[in-house]
Amino acid sequence: MMKFKFDANQEFQLKAVSSIVDIFEGQGKNGRDNFMLQADGIYPNRLDLSPAEIFNNVETVQKRNGISQDVVREMDFSVEMETGTGKTYVYLRAINPKSLFNNPDRFMFEAAKIIKAILIRNYIEQITYELDGDKFNLAQFEQMAGHKTSVHEISNKHKSIYDAVVFSSDVEKNFAVELDKDERIKLFIKLPGWFTVNTPLGGYVPDWAIVTAKIDVAGKESKEKVYFVIETKGTTDEAGRRVFENQKIECAMRHFEVVDVKYKDVADYSGFAREL
């Protein structure tokens, strides 16, 4: 088993958070009953700072971080964070300039969301994995539950430690059928839900563990085995997947590099076959 490591207290991260907070330097704490009644609605909390004070705070933050002190007269802020691989920009924009003054808590909430997303991105960029000495017990693989309608019976029983594969999509079902037929595949299993890769976004469960035999140019099978962990997705286009899915896949690549296992995300069996 493995654990990941990263530094959650890097200077550039702390400076980014501080820069946002310091925009509101001088603002007192609002109570539960502190709200504003305006013509266009009721707004929780009140920003007591004037626009001039906000702009002055922004200039102070710019000066402290060595950033050109542009004249700021719009509620359109950015915080620049220096990372080990270049510059990461966090844009904090109030679409309606009044929203910052009408609801500062909301502005801070949105700012925190953006910073958190960037921090996770930076965690992943610097993440490393190392063996921790723990091992899985073979008994953990003995039982796998599944509904009759979501099970593919394996024809070549010698290829797996199970008699069937539990699938959750047509992509997985079709992949299992092809694994079962392909003579180059020596062993495969659909990984159980408890088999997780730790990532900054939580646990990630890849789909398949596969062992193949190398075939030389003459078509002769080698004794050398190649180990794969495969993720089957509806698409390999990152733009067509959720951000956290892509980030977990990136972590998995680094995880399996440590144990010299080839990791790949594919949309169908042909995508995997090209790796053989």
C-alpha positions as CSV (number, residue, x, y, z in Angstrom):
1,M,0.0,0.0,0.0
2,M,1.0,3.6,-0.4
3,K,0.5,7.0,1.1
4,F,0.8,10.4,-0.5
5,K,2.8,13.4,0.7
6,F,2.5,17.1,0.1
7,D,3.2,20.4,1.9
8,A,-0.1,22.1,2.7
9,N,1.6,25.2,4.2
10,Q,3.7,26.6,1.3
11,E,4.4,30.3,1.5
12,F,2.7,31.2,-1.8
13,Q,-0.5,29.6,-0.6
14,L,-0.6,31.4,2.7
15,K,0.2,34.7,1.0
16,A,-2.8,34.2,-1.4
17,V,-5.2,33.7,1.5
18,S,-3.8,36.6,3.4
19,S,-4.1,38.9,0.4
20,I,-7.8,38.2,0.1
21,V,-8.4,38.8,3.9
22,D,-6.4,42.0,3.9
23,I,-8.6,43.6,1.3
24,F,-11.1,43.9,4.2
25,E,-8.6,45.3,6.7
26,G,-10.5,47.6,9.1
27,Q,-13.9,45.8,8.7
28,G,-15.5,45.0,12.1
29,K,-17.3,41.7,12.8
30,N,-21.0,41.8,11.9
31,G,-23.6,40.4,14.3
32,R,-26.5,38.1,13.4
33,D,-29.0,41.0,13.3
34,N,-26.7,43.3,11.2
35,F,-28.3,43.7,7.7
36,M,-29.0,46.3,5.1
37,L,-32.4,47.2,3.7
38,Q,-32.1,48.6,0.2
39,A,-34.5,49.3,-2.7
40,D,-33.6,46.1,-4.4
41,G,-33.7,43.8,-1.4
42,I,-32.4,42.9,2.0
43,Y,-28.7,42.0,2.3
44,P,-27.3,40.0,5.3
45,N,-24.3,41.6,6.9
46,R,-22.9,45.1,6.1
47,L,-19.6,46.2,4.7
48,D,-18.7,49.3,6.7
49,L,-15.6,50.1,4.6
50,S,-16.0,52.7,1.9
51,P,-14.9,52.1,-1.7
52,A,-11.9,54.4,-1.0
53,E,-10.8,52.3,1.9
54,I,-11.2,49.0,-0.1
55,F,-9.1,50.5,-2.9
56,N,-6.5,51.7,-0.5
57,N,-6.3,48.1,1.0
58,V,-5.8,46.7,-2.4
59,E,-2.9,49.0,-3.1
60,T,-1.4,48.0,0.2
61,V,-1.6,44.3,-0.8
62,Q,-0.1,45.1,-4.2
63,K,2.8,47.0,-2.6
64,R,3.5,44.2,0.0
65,N,3.7,41.6,-2.7
66,G,5.8,43.6,-5.1
67,I,3.0,44.0,-7.7
68,S,2.7,47.1,-9.9
69,Q,0.3,49.4,-8.0
70,D,-2.3,50.0,-10.8
71,V,-5.0,52.4,-10.0
72,V,-8.0,50.2,-9.0
73,R,-11.4,51.7,-9.3
74,E,-13.5,48.6,-10.1
75,M,-14.4,45.6,-7.9
76,D,-12.3,43.3,-10.0
77,F,-9.4,41.8,-8.1
78,S,-6.8,39.2,-8.8
79,V,-4.3,37.5,-6.5
80,E,-1.1,36.2,-8.1
81,M,0.5,33.2,-6.5
82,E,4.0,32.1,-7.3
83,T,4.4,28.4,-7.6
84,G,7.3,26.0,-8.3
85,T,6.2,25.5,-11.9
86,G,5.2,29.1,-12.8
87,K,2.5,31.5,-11.9
88,T,-1.0,30.6,-10.9
89,Y,-3.6,33.4,-11.1
90,V,-6.7,33.4,-9.0
91,Y,-9.3,35.7,-10.3
92,L,-11.8,37.0,-7.8
93,R,-14.5,39.0,-9.6
94,A,-17.7,40.6,-8.4
95,I,-19.9,40.6,-11.6
96,N,-22.0,43.3,-10.0
97,P,-19.7,45.8,-8.2
98,K,-22.4,46.3,-5.6
99,S,-22.3,42.7,-4.5
100,L,-19.0,43.1,-2.7
101,F,-20.5,45.9,-0.5
102,N,-24.0,44.4,-0.3
103,N,-22.9,40.9,0.8
104,P,-19.2,40.7,1.8
105,D,-19.7,37.2,3.3
106,R,-20.8,35.9,-0.1
107,F,-17.8,37.5,-1.7
108,M,-15.5,35.9,0.8
109,F,-17.2,32.5,0.4
110,E,-16.7,32.6,-3.4
111,A,-13.1,33.8,-2.9
112,A,-12.5,30.8,-0.6
113,K,-13.9,28.4,-3.2
114,I,-11.6,29.7,-5.9
115,I,-8.5,29.6,-3.6
116,K,-9.4,26.0,-2.5
117,A,-9.6,24.9,-6.1
118,I,-6.2,26.4,-6.9
119,L,-4.7,24.9,-3.7
120,I,-5.9,21.4,-4.7
121,R,-4.4,21.9,-8.2
122,N,-1.1,22.8,-6.6
123,Y,-1.3,19.9,-4.2
124,I,-1.6,17.5,-7.1
125,E,1.3,19.2,-9.0
126,Q,3.6,18.4,-6.1
127,I,2.2,15.1,-4.8
128,T,4.4,12.1,-4.4
129,Y,3.7,8.6,-3.3
130,E,5.8,6.1,-1.2
131,L,5.4,2.5,-0.1
132,D,4.2,2.3,3.5
133,G,4.9,-1.4,4.1
134,D,1.2,-2.5,4.4
135,K,-0.1,-5.2,2.0
136,F,-3.6,-6.4,1.0
137,N,-4.8,-9.7,2.2
138,L,-5.8,-12.2,-0.4
139,A,-8.9,-13.0,1.6
140,Q,-10.2,-9.5,0.9
141,F,-10.8,-10.5,-2.7
142,E,-12.9,-13.5,-1.9
143,Q,-16.4,-11.9,-1.9
144,M,-17.8,-9.5,-4.5
145,A,-21.5,-8.8,-4.5
146,G,-23.4,-7.9,-7.6
147,H,-26.9,-8.0,-9.2
148,K,-27.6,-10.7,-11.7
149,T,-28.3,-8.2,-14.4
150,S,-24.9,-6.5,-13.9
151,V,-22.7,-9.6,-14.0
152,H,-20.7,-10.9,-17.0
153,E,-19.9,-14.6,-16.7
154,I,-16.2,-15.2,-17.6
155,S,-15.7,-18.0,-20.2
156,N,-12.0,-18.5,-19.6
157,K,-12.0,-19.2,-15.9
158,H,-8.2,-19.5,-15.7
159,K,-8.0,-15.8,-16.6
160,S,-9.4,-14.5,-13.3
161,I,-9.7,-15.2,-9.6
162,Y,-13.5,-14.8,-10.1
163,D,-16.1,-16.6,-12.2
164,A,-17.7,-13.3,-13.2
165,V,-17.3,-9.6,-13.5
166,V,-19.6,-7.1,-11.8
167,F,-20.0,-4.1,-14.1
168,S,-21.7,-0.7,-13.7
169,S,-21.9,0.4,-17.3
170,D,-21.9,-0.9,-20.9
171,V,-18.4,0.4,-21.3
172,E,-17.2,-1.8,-18.4
173,K,-19.3,-4.8,-19.7
174,N,-17.9,-4.5,-23.2
175,F,-14.4,-4.2,-21.8
176,A,-14.8,-7.4,-19.8
177,V,-16.0,-9.3,-22.8
178,E,-12.9,-8.3,-24.8
179,L,-10.6,-9.1,-22.0
180,D,-12.1,-12.5,-21.8
181,K,-11.5,-13.2,-25.5
182,D,-8.1,-11.7,-25.9
183,E,-5.4,-14.4,-25.8
184,R,-2.7,-11.9,-24.7
185,I,-4.5,-11.4,-21.4
186,K,-3.3,-13.8,-18.7
187,L,-5.2,-12.5,-15.7
188,F,-7.7,-9.7,-15.0
189,I,-10.0,-8.6,-12.3
190,K,-12.5,-5.8,-11.8
191,L,-11.1,-4.0,-8.7
192,P,-13.4,-4.0,-5.6
193,G,-14.6,-0.8,-4.0
194,W,-12.3,-1.1,-1.1
195,F,-9.2,-0.9,-3.3
196,T,-8.6,2.8,-3.2
197,V,-5.8,5.2,-4.1
198,N,-5.5,8.1,-1.7
199,T,-5.6,11.5,-3.2
200,P,-6.1,15.1,-1.9
201,L,-9.7,14.8,-3.2
202,G,-10.5,11.6,-1.4
203,G,-10.3,7.9,-2.3
204,Y,-10.2,6.9,-6.0
205,V,-11.1,3.3,-7.1
206,P,-9.6,2.4,-10.5
207,D,-11.5,-0.2,-12.7
208,W,-9.2,-3.0,-13.8
209,A,-6.0,-4.8,-12.8
210,I,-4.6,-6.7,-15.8
211,V,-1.6,-9.0,-16.5
212,T,-0.5,-9.5,-20.0
213,A,2.3,-11.4,-21.8
214,K,4.7,-9.8,-24.1
215,I,4.6,-11.0,-27.7
216,D,7.7,-10.7,-29.9
217,V,7.7,-9.7,-33.6
218,A,7.6,-13.4,-34.5
219,G,4.4,-13.8,-32.5
220,K,6.1,-15.8,-29.8
221,E,4.9,-15.3,-26.3
222,S,7.6,-14.1,-23.8
223,K,7.8,-15.2,-20.2
224,E,7.9,-11.5,-19.2
225,K,4.7,-10.1,-17.9
226,V,3.3,-6.6,-18.1
227,Y,1.1,-5.2,-15.4
228,F,-1.7,-2.7,-16.1
229,V,-4.3,-0.8,-14.1
230,I,-6.9,0.6,-16.4
231,E,-9.7,3.1,-15.9
232,T,-12.6,2.9,-18.3
233,K,-14.4,6.1,-19.0
234,G,-17.0,7.2,-21.5
235,T,-14.5,9.6,-22.9
236,T,-10.8,10.3,-22.7
237,D,-11.3,14.0,-23.5
238,E,-10.6,15.9,-20.3
239,A,-13.0,18.6,-21.3
240,G,-15.8,16.1,-21.3
241,R,-15.2,14.9,-17.8
242,R,-15.6,16.6,-14.4
243,V,-12.5,18.4,-13.1
244,F,-12.1,16.2,-10.0
245,E,-12.2,13.0,-12.2
246,N,-9.2,14.3,-14.2
247,Q,-7.4,15.3,-11.0
248,K,-7.9,11.8,-9.5
249,I,-6.7,10.2,-12.7
250,E,-3.5,12.4,-12.5
251,C,-2.9,11.2,-9.0
252,A,-3.4,7.6,-10.0
253,M,-0.7,7.9,-12.7
254,R,1.8,9.0,-10.1
255,H,0.7,6.4,-7.6
256,F,1.2,3.4,-10.0
257,E,4.5,4.7,-11.3
258,V,6.0,4.0,-7.9
259,V,5.3,0.2,-8.3
260,D,6.1,0.1,-12.0
261,V,2.5,-0.6,-13.1
262,K,1.3,1.0,-16.3
263,Y,-1.8,3.1,-15.7
264,K,-4.1,4.3,-18.5
265,D,-7.6,5.7,-18.9
266,V,-9.4,4.5,-22.0
267,A,-12.8,4.9,-23.6
268,D,-12.9,1.4,-25.1
269,Y,-10.9,-1.8,-25.5
270,S,-9.1,-0.6,-28.6
271,G,-7.6,2.2,-26.5
272,F,-6.1,-0.4,-24.2
273,A,-5.1,-2.8,-27.0
274,R,-2.9,-0.1,-28.5
275,E,-0.8,-0.3,-25.3
276,L,-0.1,-4.0,-25.6
